[in-house]
Amino acid sequence: MIERERRFLVASLPEPLPQPSRIQQAYLTTGPASVRVRRSDDQHTLTVKTGSGRNRHEIERDLEPEEFEALWAAATELRIAKRRHRIDIGNALTAELDLYDGSLEGHRLVEVEFDSDVAAD
């Protein structure tokens, strides 16, 4: 599957923010293929992304909690904690505003996924 995603640094936060999801993610590798595990609330996923830039190939699979824990234990190099606020911005688009915790506290990033290159432009 092709993921078309635009990312932006956030200077100021909209008010009020919707209730966030709590996300923990860890990377098994960040080489040509990025492989990560993620716990978002009570959902566990494995994601593989290849390519760079706006359009990347992405494969995502659900994991059982035990599978997640085993992979989490192996991914000790890069771990991230963040709060994700999903904001409807119209035209069937959702802005995912990430507020980072831990060593990245203070960083703010928003991502929007698009259905086509034209829409992403």
C-alpha positions, 0 to 999 in steps of 0.5 A, a space after each residue: 500500500 502506498 502512504 501519501 503523508 505530509 508532515 509539518 512542525 507545529 508552532 502553536 496548538 489549537 484549542 480545545 484539543 480532542 482527547 488523545 491516544 497514548 502511543 508507545 513505539 519502538 523501532 527495530 530498524 530505521 535503515 532502508 526499511 523502517 520496522 516499528 512496533 506500536 502500542 496505541 491505547 490497547 491496540 498493538 501493531 507492526 509496521 514496515 515502511 520503505 522509501 522516503 519522502 511523501 510517498 512510501 510503501 507501508 505494510 501494517 499488521 495487528 499483533 497479539 499483546 505477547 508478540 508486541 512485548 517480545 518485539 518491544 523487548 528487542 527494540 531498545 535503540 529508539 523508543 518514543 512516547 507521544 500523545 496523538 490528537 486526531 482533528 477533523 480538518 474537513 474534506 474527509 481529512 484528519 490531522 494527527 497532532 503528536 505531542 511527544 513525551 520523554 526525551 522528545 518532550 516539547 516537540 510537536 508534529 502534525 501529519 495528514 494522509 492523502 488519497 492522491 498526489 494531487 490532494 497532497 500537493 
